[in-house]
Amino acid sequence: MSVVLNAQMISRALFEFDPMNTCCKENDCFDEYAWIAESVEGRLRQGFSLKQALVLELAESFFDKETLHTDCLDPVVAYLEGREL
């Protein structure tokens, strides 16, 4: 049985791992990634993989062409997919 991810689950994982180092956890900003999570959920419904959806949505806000390093998302993806990293 596969778990269908929703925006709340994605937002919570992004908050916990804070891959973009926004200090949201330290500042109790629980909804820091909420708008990104909603867009990721939409991309998942369109058939994108979780990693693809995260990269696409986070790239616009946090990356430029020279710093597009996506390894920081691996723990988030592993957690949401129920795997160990």
Helices and strands as residue ranges (DSSP letters): H 7-17, H 34-45, H 50-62, G 65-67, G 71-73, H 74-80
